[in-house]
Amino acid sequence: MNLFSEYHIKIIKFLKKIEKKEKIVLPNKTDQIIFEPPPKNLTGDMSTNLLFVISKANKTSPMIIGEKISSLIKKEFKEFEKIEVKKPGFINFYFTNNFWCKYINTLIKVNKKYGIKKILKRKVNVEFVSANPTGPLHVGHCRGAILGDVISNLLEFNGDKVTREYYINDFGKQIDNFVQSVYLRMNEILFNEKFEIKENLYPGEYIIDIAKLILSKKNIKNLKDFEKNKNAIKKISLNHVMSLIKKDLYSLGVKHNKFISENDLVKNKEINKAIKKLEKKNLIYEGKLNAPKSNEGSWTSKTLCLFKSTQFGDDVDRALTKDDGEWTYFAGDIAYHSNKIDRKYDFMINILGSDHTGYVKRIESAFSALANSNTKFKCKISQMVKLYKSGQPFKMSKRKGDYITVKDLVNEVGKDAARFIMLNRSNDMELDFDFEKVKEKTKENPVYYVQYAYARINSVFANAKVNLDGVFKLKKHSENFNEHEIELIKKISEWPNCVKSSADNLEPHKITFFLYDLVTIFHAYWNLGKQDHAYKFIDDSNKIKENAHAILKSLAIVIRNGMKILGVSTPSKM
């Protein structure tokens, strides 16, 4: 039911059919021809740039060839009440009321499927959050968690089979420092040994909680021997933190269905296997790296194992071993992506934090080297969140222990507001999150405004004692919509196009924008009814007017479908 895609196909097919007879020249590829809602300065129900694309090949101006083409289309397609050619060369289409009547009835019939983009069912992996298990999730992780979850919802809405994956970085120096921090806190509790705050240690209060938990189990003997107890402390600590992380994610409405351990990959020699794959392709060599610009004076170059990532668009070849011969973090990531590729996904998506922006090229190069051309791969960066309360910013630091956790955020504003507001801006732009604004019951709070629209629709049906989800079909005699109803119907008809664009570009923020624009039109129409009795949805006999019933039911379907993708509730009362 995507009007714009459907009429792109129909009209181009028709023009190609009459191309020779009418002496029209059309391009072989029609990707540049767009059918979309009209620009804001133009009227109409649908607009196209067709004339701009074909005017040069037809050796005439868009306006001249536009008159001929619009006339031919009008004769063929009776559902257009009017077709206009507007300067500098747009064709604007106006649908008949009868067309909109049929459209609304079809929309109501498909209900929960309205907006689905017709695509092949793919096997998709979305890897997101993947925070180091060294403490509870903070708000910086929150945005990436919601982005990954909603992208997964969006792809599932369109019929894809999605694996929501969390890569547990439970190997390396950061984990060693984390375990060391827990151990020192245990000694502080038992032996009164002061915990000294050092650069690489984790002093947060939650470390004390973990230390107490381990001590309460009373299964660690001779605590003075760190090396002997290291693995036991590590296991309990990581399990506890992952439990906290899962609870935090659950409070956000986020649930992964697969967890992959970096430590397990190392144990199973997955890094060696992945490097051998690259060696067979002649993409590994021994060499020296150039000094970084910031380090040129003190740089000592050593021979390292390098990956030829520049062959795949990266800036420099990347080291796979450190100076001490251990594998780099990047080598572990290569092994992880090789593991994912072996699981034969059609599409793999990584949601990365803002601190990984410079990491994208090397990951993409590793993927290109390991995967076949049929597998798609995309990295999405989730930019920083700046928190404000009473005009003052919050600061976050995992090591200092004074950061704002996901739990703090959800307790303060609730899951719905957290999810909606985190998606209320493109993921590649920084987001300001104001605690006070997201609790306001005004138009300035977009999640409230959308939910309030749905509650208002429910109130109309409740007052008329009619089931919103009951069977309904708009009768043909009711097809004379007023201008405000047409405005709402036109916006509702854009929903499938919004879903398509959001899914194609992995940009779920477009759904929050769309829903806000849609309910803004609705609330304006609602307020008209307070001023003019003719615009009320319910008549004098307390019955819902035929057109109002159809439009409000359609509006409720779109709001429900959109909010379900966002993972936000639609309360019937507020």
C-alpha positions as CSV (number, residue, x, y, z in Angstrom):
1,M,0.0,0.0,0.0
2,N,2.9,2.3,-0.6
3,L,1.3,4.9,-3.0
4,F,4.5,6.4,-4.1
5,S,6.3,3.1,-4.9
6,E,3.1,1.7,-6.6
7,Y,2.6,4.7,-8.8
8,H,6.2,4.9,-9.7
9,I,5.9,1.4,-11.1
10,K,2.4,1.9,-12.7
11,I,3.2,5.3,-14.4
12,I,6.7,4.3,-15.7
13,K,5.3,1.0,-17.0
14,F,2.5,2.9,-18.8
15,L,4.9,5.5,-20.3
16,K,7.2,2.8,-21.5
17,K,4.3,1.1,-23.2
18,I,3.4,4.2,-25.2
19,E,6.9,5.5,-25.6
20,K,7.3,4.7,-29.3
21,K,3.8,5.7,-30.2
22,E,3.9,9.1,-28.4
23,K,7.6,9.7,-29.3
24,I,8.7,10.0,-25.7
25,V,12.3,9.1,-24.6
26,L,12.6,7.4,-21.2
27,P,15.8,6.2,-19.5
28,N,16.5,2.5,-19.1
29,K,17.1,3.0,-15.4
30,T,14.4,4.9,-13.5
31,D,16.1,5.1,-10.1
32,Q,16.4,8.9,-10.4
33,I,12.7,9.3,-10.9
34,I,11.0,9.9,-7.6
35,F,7.3,9.8,-6.6
36,E,6.8,11.4,-3.2
37,P,4.7,13.8,-1.1
38,P,4.7,17.3,-2.7
39,P,7.2,19.8,-1.4
40,K,5.8,22.0,1.3
41,N,5.4,25.0,-1.1
42,L,3.2,22.9,-3.5
43,T,-0.3,21.4,-3.2
44,G,-1.4,17.9,-4.3
45,D,-1.4,14.4,-3.0
46,M,1.7,13.1,-4.8
47,S,4.5,14.7,-6.8
48,T,7.2,13.5,-9.2
49,N,10.5,14.9,-10.7
50,L,9.9,12.8,-13.8
51,L,10.1,15.8,-16.1
52,F,13.5,17.0,-14.8
53,V,14.9,13.5,-15.5
54,I,13.6,13.1,-19.1
55,S,13.5,16.7,-20.4
56,K,17.1,16.7,-21.7
57,A,16.8,13.3,-23.5
58,N,13.6,14.7,-25.1
59,K,15.3,17.9,-26.1
60,T,12.7,20.2,-24.6
61,S,11.9,22.0,-21.3
62,P,10.3,20.2,-18.4
63,M,7.2,22.4,-18.6
64,I,6.6,21.7,-22.4
65,I,6.9,17.9,-22.2
66,G,5.0,18.0,-18.9
67,E,1.8,19.2,-20.6
68,K,1.9,16.2,-23.0
69,I,2.8,13.6,-20.3
70,S,0.3,14.8,-17.7
71,S,-2.5,14.7,-20.4
72,L,-1.6,11.1,-21.3
73,I,-1.5,10.0,-17.6
74,K,-4.9,11.7,-16.9
75,K,-6.6,9.7,-19.7
76,E,-5.1,6.4,-18.5
77,F,-5.6,6.8,-14.7
78,K,-9.2,7.7,-13.7
79,E,-8.3,7.8,-10.0
80,F,-6.7,11.2,-10.5
81,E,-9.1,14.0,-10.1
82,K,-6.6,16.6,-11.3
83,I,-3.0,16.6,-12.6
84,E,-1.0,19.8,-12.6
85,V,2.4,20.7,-14.1
86,K,4.1,23.2,-11.8
87,K,7.2,25.3,-12.3
88,P,10.1,24.6,-12.6
89,G,8.9,21.1,-13.7
90,F,7.0,19.0,-11.1
91,I,3.9,17.0,-11.9
92,N,1.4,17.1,-9.0
93,F,-1.4,14.5,-8.7
94,Y,-4.7,14.8,-6.9
95,F,-6.6,11.6,-6.0
96,T,-10.4,11.5,-6.2
97,N,-12.5,11.1,-3.0
98,N,-13.5,7.7,-4.2
99,F,-9.9,6.6,-4.4
100,W,-9.3,7.7,-0.8
101,C,-12.4,5.9,0.3
102,K,-11.1,2.6,-1.2
103,Y,-7.6,3.3,0.2
104,I,-9.0,3.7,3.8
105,N,-11.0,0.5,3.6
106,T,-8.0,-1.4,2.4
107,L,-5.9,0.1,5.2
108,I,-8.4,-0.9,7.8
109,K,-8.5,-4.4,6.4
110,V,-4.7,-5.0,6.5
111,N,-4.5,-3.3,9.9
112,K,-1.3,-4.5,11.7
113,K,0.3,-5.1,8.3
114,Y,-0.2,-1.6,7.1
115,G,3.1,-0.1,6.2
116,I,5.0,-3.3,5.7
117,K,7.6,-3.0,3.0
118,K,7.6,-6.0,0.6
119,I,11.1,-7.5,0.8
120,L,12.6,-11.0,0.8
121,K,12.8,-12.5,4.2
122,R,16.5,-12.1,5.2
123,K,18.6,-13.6,7.9
124,V,19.9,-10.5,9.8
125,N,22.3,-10.1,12.7
126,V,22.1,-6.8,14.7
127,E,25.0,-6.5,17.2
128,F,24.5,-3.7,19.7
129,V,25.3,-2.5,23.2
130,S,28.3,-4.9,23.6
131,A,29.5,-2.8,26.5
132,N,32.5,-4.0,28.5
133,P,31.2,-6.0,31.5
134,T,33.0,-3.8,34.0
135,G,29.9,-2.1,35.5
136,P,26.3,-1.1,35.0
137,L,25.2,0.5,31.8
138,H,25.3,4.2,31.6
139,V,23.2,6.6,29.5
140,G,25.8,6.6,26.7
141,H,25.0,2.9,26.2
142,C,21.3,3.6,26.4
143,R,21.0,5.4,23.1
144,G,22.9,2.6,21.2
145,A,20.8,-0.1,22.9
146,I,17.5,1.6,21.9
147,L,18.8,2.2,18.3
148,G,19.8,-1.4,17.9
149,D,16.5,-2.7,19.4
150,V,14.3,-0.5,17.2
151,I,16.3,-1.2,14.0
152,S,15.7,-4.9,14.9
153,N,11.9,-4.2,15.4
154,L,11.8,-2.3,12.1
155,L,13.4,-5.2,10.2
156,E,11.2,-7.8,11.9
157,F,8.1,-5.7,11.0
158,N,9.1,-6.1,7.4
159,G,9.5,-9.9,7.7
160,D,13.3,-10.3,8.3
161,K,14.5,-12.9,10.8
162,V,16.7,-10.9,13.2
163,T,19.3,-12.1,15.7
164,R,19.9,-9.5,18.4
165,E,23.4,-10.1,19.5
166,Y,25.6,-8.9,22.4
167,Y,29.4,-9.3,22.1
168,I,30.8,-9.7,25.6
169,N,34.3,-8.1,25.7
170,D,35.4,-10.3,28.6
171,F,39.1,-10.6,27.7
172,G,42.1,-8.3,27.9
173,K,43.6,-5.6,30.0
174,Q,40.4,-3.8,30.9
175,I,39.0,-7.0,32.4
176,D,42.2,-7.6,34.3
177,N,42.0,-4.1,35.8
178,F,38.3,-4.7,36.7
179,V,39.1,-8.0,38.4
180,Q,42.1,-6.3,40.2
181,S,39.7,-3.6,41.5
182,V,37.3,-6.2,42.9
183,Y,40.2,-8.0,44.6
184,L,41.5,-4.8,46.2
185,R,38.0,-4.0,47.5
186,M,37.8,-7.5,49.0
187,N,41.1,-6.8,50.8
188,E,39.8,-3.4,52.0
189,I,36.7,-5.1,53.5
190,L,38.6,-8.0,55.1
191,F,42.0,-6.5,56.0
192,N,41.3,-2.8,56.2
193,E,43.7,-2.2,53.4
194,K,42.9,1.2,51.8
195,F,41.8,1.1,48.2
196,E,44.1,3.5,46.3
197,I,42.5,5.2,43.4
198,K,44.8,4.6,40.4
199,E,44.3,5.5,36.7
200,N,43.3,2.1,35.4
201,L,41.2,0.9,38.4
202,Y,37.4,1.0,38.9
203,P,36.5,2.8,42.2
204,G,32.7,2.8,41.7
205,E,30.4,1.8,44.6
206,Y,29.2,-1.2,42.6
207,I,32.7,-2.7,42.9
208,I,32.2,-2.9,46.7
209,D,28.9,-4.7,46.2
210,I,30.6,-7.2,44.0
211,A,33.4,-7.7,46.5
212,K,30.8,-8.3,49.3
213,L,28.9,-10.7,47.1
214,I,32.1,-12.8,46.5
215,L,33.0,-12.8,50.1
216,S,29.5,-13.9,51.2
217,K,30.0,-17.1,49.2
218,K,32.9,-18.0,51.4
219,N,34.5,-20.2,48.8
220,I,37.8,-18.3,48.3
221,K,40.7,-19.3,50.5
222,N,43.9,-17.5,51.1
223,L,42.8,-14.2,49.6
224,K,46.4,-12.8,49.7
225,D,47.2,-15.0,46.7
226,F,45.7,-13.0,43.8
227,E,46.9,-15.2,41.0
228,K,45.4,-18.3,42.6
229,N,42.0,-16.7,43.0
230,K,41.9,-14.5,39.9
231,N,39.8,-16.8,37.7
232,A,37.2,-17.5,40.5
233,I,36.9,-13.7,41.2
234,K,36.7,-13.0,37.5
235,K,33.9,-15.5,36.9
236,I,31.7,-14.3,39.7
237,S,32.3,-10.7,39.0
238,L,31.6,-10.9,35.2
239,N,28.4,-13.0,35.8
240,H,27.2,-10.4,38.3
241,V,27.8,-7.5,36.0
242,M,26.2,-9.2,33.0
243,S,23.2,-9.9,35.2
244,L,23.1,-6.1,36.1
245,I,23.4,-5.2,32.4
246,K,20.6,-7.6,31.4
247,K,18.3,-6.1,34.0
248,D,19.1,-2.6,32.8
249,L,18.4,-3.6,29.3
250,Y,15.2,-5.3,30.3
251,S,14.0,-2.1,32.0
252,L,14.5,-0.3,28.7
253,G,12.5,-3.1,26.9
254,V,15.6,-4.5,25.3
255,K,16.3,-8.2,25.1
256,H,19.1,-9.9,23.2
257,N,18.7,-13.5,22.0
258,K,22.4,-14.3,21.6
259,F,25.5,-13.6,23.6
260,I,29.0,-14.2,22.3
261,S,32.0,-14.3,24.6
262,E,35.3,-12.8,23.4
263,N,37.1,-15.1,26.0
264,D,35.5,-18.1,24.4
265,L,36.7,-17.0,20.9
266,V,40.2,-16.7,22.3
267,K,40.0,-20.1,24.0
268,N,38.7,-21.7,20.8
269,K,41.6,-20.2,18.8
270,E,39.1,-18.3,16.6
271,I,41.7,-15.5,16.1
272,N,44.2,-17.9,14.7
273,K,41.6,-19.4,12.4
274,A,40.5,-16.0,11.1
275,I,44.2,-14.9,10.5
276,K,44.8,-18.0,8.5
277,K,41.8,-17.2,6.3
278,L,43.4,-13.8,5.6
279,E,46.9,-15.4,5.1
280,K,45.4,-17.6,2.4
281,K,44.3,-14.5,0.6
282,N,47.8,-12.9,0.9
283,L,46.4,-10.2,3.2
284,I,48.9,-10.6,6.1
285,Y,52.5,-9.5,6.3
286,E,55.3,-8.6,8.7
287,G,56.0,-4.9,8.7
288,K,56.5,-1.7,10.6
289,L,53.9,1.0,11.2
290,N,54.6,4.7,10.6
291,A,54.6,6.9,13.7
292,P,51.3,8.6,14.5
293,K,51.6,12.4,14.0
294,S,51.1,13.0,17.8
295,N,54.0,10.7,18.6
296,E,56.6,11.3,15.9
297,G,59.4,12.3,18.3
298,S,59.3,9.4,20.7
299,W,58.1,6.6,18.3
300,T,60.0,3.3,18.2
301,S,58.9,1.2,15.3
302,K,58.8,-2.6,15.8
303,T,58.1,-5.4,13.3
304,L,54.4,-6.5,13.8
305,C,51.9,-8.7,12.1
306,L,49.9,-6.4,9.8
307,F,46.6,-6.7,7.9
308,K,46.4,-5.1,4.4
309,S,43.3,-3.1,5.2
310,T,44.3,-0.3,2.8
311,Q,43.3,-2.7,0.0
312,F,39.7,-2.3,1.2
313,G,39.6,1.5,1.7
314,D,41.2,1.9,5.1
315,D,43.7,4.8,5.7
316,V,46.5,2.6,6.9
317,D,47.3,-1.1,7.3
318,R,46.4,-2.3,10.8
319,A,48.4,-4.1,13.4
320,L,47.2,-7.5,14.6
321,T,49.8,-8.0,17.2
322,K,51.1,-5.7,20.0
323,D,54.8,-5.1,20.9
324,D,54.7,-8.0,23.3
325,G,53.4,-10.4,20.7
326,E,49.8,-10.5,22.1
327,W,46.9,-10.1,19.7
328,T,45.4,-6.6,19.4
329,Y,41.8,-5.7,20.1
330,F,41.3,-5.5,16.4
331,A,42.5,-9.1,15.9
332,G,39.8,-10.2,18.3
333,D,37.2,-8.2,16.3
334,I,38.3,-9.9,13.1
335,A,37.8,-13.3,14.7
336,Y,34.4,-12.2,16.0
337,H,33.2,-11.0,12.5
338,S,34.7,-14.1,10.9
339,N,32.5,-16.1,13.4
340,K,29.4,-14.1,12.4
341,I,30.2,-14.5,8.7
342,D,30.5,-18.3,9.2
343,R,26.9,-18.2,10.6
344,K,25.8,-17.2,7.1
345,Y,23.7,-14.0,7.7
346,D,22.4,-12.1,4.7
347,F,22.9,-8.8,6.4
348,M,25.0,-7.8,9.4
349,I,24.6,-4.6,11.3
350,N,26.9,-3.2,14.0
351,I,25.7,-0.4,16.4
352,L,28.8,1.4,17.7
353,G,29.3,4.1,20.2
354,S,30.7,7.6,19.3
355,D,34.2,6.5,20.6
356,H,34.3,3.9,17.8
357,T,33.8,6.4,14.9
358,G,37.4,6.0,13.8
359,Y,37.1,2.2,14.0
360,V,34.5,1.8,11.3
361,K,36.9,1.7,8.3
362,R,39.1,-1.1,9.7
363,I,36.0,-3.2,10.6
364,E,34.5,-2.7,7.1
365,S,37.8,-3.6,5.5
366,A,38.1,-6.8,7.6
367,F,34.5,-7.7,6.7
368,S,35.2,-7.1,3.0
369,A,38.3,-9.3,3.2
370,L,36.5,-12.2,4.9
371,A,32.9,-12.2,3.5
372,N,31.5,-13.0,0.1
373,S,29.8,-10.3,-2.0
374,N,26.3,-11.5,-1.3
375,T,26.5,-10.6,2.4
376,K,25.8,-6.9,3.3
377,F,27.4,-5.2,6.2
378,K,26.7,-1.8,7.8
379,C,28.0,0.1,10.8
380,K,25.8,2.7,12.5
381,I,27.3,5.2,15.0
382,S,25.3,6.2,18.0
383,Q,26.4,9.6,19.0
384,M,26.8,11.0,22.5
385,V,23.9,11.9,24.8
386,K,24.1,15.1,26.9
387,L,22.0,15.0,30.0
388,Y,20.5,18.2,31.5
389,K,18.5,18.8,34.7
390,S,17.6,22.2,36.0
391,G,19.8,23.7,33.4
392,Q,22.9,21.8,34.6
393,P,24.7,19.1,32.7
394,F,25.5,15.7,34.2
395,K,29.0,14.2,33.8
396,M,29.6,10.6,33.3
397,S,32.7,8.5,33.9
398,K,32.7,4.7,34.5
399,R,36.1,4.7,36.2
400,K,35.3,7.6,38.6
401,G,32.0,6.0,39.4
402,D,29.9,9.2,39.1
403,Y,28.1,8.4,35.9
404,I,24.3,8.3,35.3
405,T,23.1,4.7,34.8
406,V,20.3,3.4,32.6
407,K,18.5,2.4,35.8
408,D,18.7,6.1,37.0
409,L,17.3,7.3,33.7
410,V,14.4,4.8,33.6
411,N,13.5,5.5,37.2
412,E,13.4,9.2,36.5
413,V,11.5,9.4,33.2
414,G,10.2,5.9,32.4
415,K,10.9,3.5,29.6
416,D,8.6,5.1,27.0
417,A,10.1,8.6,27.3
418,A,13.6,7.2,27.3
419,R,13.0,5.2,24.1
420,F,11.1,7.8,22.2
421,I,13.4,10.8,23.0
422,M,16.6,8.8,22.3
423,L,15.2,8.3,18.8
424,N,14.1,11.8,18.4
425,R,17.2,12.8,16.5
426,S,19.3,11.1,13.9
427,N,21.8,8.6,15.4
428,D,24.8,10.4,13.9
429,M,24.0,13.7,15.7
430,E,24.6,14.4,19.4
431,L,21.4,14.4,21.5
432,D,20.4,16.7,24.4
433,F,18.2,14.9,26.9
434,D,16.4,17.3,29.2
435,F,14.9,15.5,32.2
436,E,12.4,18.3,32.8
437,K,11.1,18.5,29.3
438,V,10.4,14.8,28.8
439,K,8.1,14.9,31.8
440,E,6.0,17.8,30.6
441,K,2.4,17.2,29.4
442,T,2.6,19.5,26.5
443,K,3.3,19.6,22.7
444,E,7.0,20.1,23.6
445,N,7.2,16.5,24.9
446,P,6.8,14.4,21.7
447,V,6.2,11.1,23.3
448,Y,3.4,12.5,25.4
449,Y,1.9,14.3,22.4
450,V,1.7,11.0,20.4
451,Q,0.3,9.0,23.3
452,Y,-2.2,11.7,24.0
453,A,-3.5,11.5,20.4
454,Y,-4.1,7.8,20.8
455,A,-5.8,8.3,24.1
456,R,-8.1,11.0,22.6
457,I,-9.0,8.6,19.7
458,N,-9.9,6.0,22.3
459,S,-12.1,8.5,24.2
460,V,-14.2,9.2,21.1
461,F,-15.0,5.5,20.7
462,A,-15.5,5.0,24.4
463,N,-18.0,8.0,24.6
464,A,-19.9,6.6,21.6
465,K,-19.7,3.1,23.1
466,V,-18.1,1.7,19.9
467,N,-15.3,-0.8,19.8
468,L,-12.2,0.8,18.2
469,D,-11.1,-2.6,16.9
470,G,-14.5,-3.7,15.7
471,V,-15.3,-4.5,12.0
472,F,-15.8,-1.4,10.0
473,K,-16.1,-0.5,6.3
474,L,-16.5,3.0,5.0
475,K,-19.6,3.2,2.7
476,K,-19.2,4.7,-0.8
477,H,-21.7,7.5,-0.1
478,S,-19.4,8.8,2.6
479,E,-16.6,9.6,0.3
480,N,-16.9,13.4,0.5
481,F,-14.1,14.2,2.9
482,N,-13.5,17.8,4.0
483,E,-10.1,19.5,3.6
484,H,-9.0,18.7,7.1
485,E,-9.9,15.0,6.7
486,I,-8.0,14.9,3.4
487,E,-5.0,16.4,5.1
488,L,-5.1,13.6,7.7
489,I,-5.6,10.9,5.1
490,K,-2.7,12.2,3.0
491,K,-0.4,12.0,6.0
492,I,-1.6,8.6,6.9
493,S,-0.9,7.4,3.3
494,E,2.7,8.5,3.8
495,W,3.3,5.9,6.5
496,P,4.4,3.0,4.2
497,N,6.9,5.4,2.6
498,C,8.2,6.3,6.0
499,V,8.7,2.7,6.9
500,K,10.4,2.0,3.6
501,S,12.8,4.9,4.0
502,S,13.5,4.1,7.7
503,A,14.2,0.4,6.8
504,D,16.3,1.1,3.7
505,N,18.5,3.6,5.5
506,L,18.3,2.1,9.0
507,E,17.0,5.4,10.3
508,P,14.3,4.8,12.9
509,H,14.3,8.4,14.0
510,K,12.2,9.1,10.9
511,I,9.3,7.2,12.6
512,T,9.3,9.5,15.6
513,F,9.3,12.5,13.3
514,F,6.5,11.1,11.2
515,L,4.3,10.2,14.2
516,Y,4.8,13.7,15.7
517,D,3.8,15.4,12.5
518,L,0.8,13.1,12.1
519,V,-0.6,13.7,15.5
520,T,0.1,17.5,15.2
521,I,-2.4,17.5,12.3
522,F,-4.9,15.4,14.4
523,H,-4.7,17.6,17.5
524,A,-5.3,20.7,15.3
525,Y,-8.4,19.1,13.8
526,W,-9.6,18.0,17.3
527,N,-9.3,21.6,18.4
528,L,-11.4,22.8,15.4
529,G,-14.3,20.7,16.8
530,K,-14.2,22.8,20.0
531,Q,-14.8,26.0,17.9
532,D,-17.1,24.6,15.2
533,H,-19.7,22.0,15.8
534,A,-19.5,20.8,12.1
535,Y,-16.0,19.4,12.8
536,K,-16.9,17.3,15.9
537,F,-16.3,13.6,15.5
538,I,-19.6,12.7,17.3
539,D,-23.0,13.8,16.1
540,D,-26.0,15.0,18.2
541,S,-27.2,11.4,18.7
542,N,-23.8,10.5,20.2
543,K,-22.8,8.4,17.2
544,I,-19.4,8.6,15.5
545,K,-19.7,10.2,12.1
546,E,-18.9,7.8,9.2
547,N,-15.9,9.7,7.9
548,A,-14.5,10.3,11.4
549,H,-14.9,6.6,12.3
550,A,-12.8,5.6,9.2
551,I,-10.1,8.3,9.7
552,L,-9.7,7.8,13.5
553,K,-9.6,4.0,13.1
554,S,-6.9,4.4,10.4
555,L,-5.0,6.9,12.5
556,A,-5.1,4.5,15.5
557,I,-3.7,1.7,13.3
558,V,-0.7,3.9,12.2
559,I,0.0,5.1,15.7
560,R,-0.1,1.6,17.1
561,N,2.1,0.2,14.3
562,G,4.6,3.0,14.7
563,M,4.8,2.9,18.5
564,K,5.1,-0.9,18.4
565,I,8.2,-0.6,16.2
566,L,9.6,2.0,18.6
567,G,8.8,-0.2,21.6
568,V,6.7,2.5,23.2
569,S,3.2,1.9,24.7
570,T,-0.1,3.3,23.5
571,P,-2.3,3.8,26.6
572,S,-6.0,4.2,25.9
573,K,-6.4,6.6,28.8
574,M,-4.1,9.4,30.1
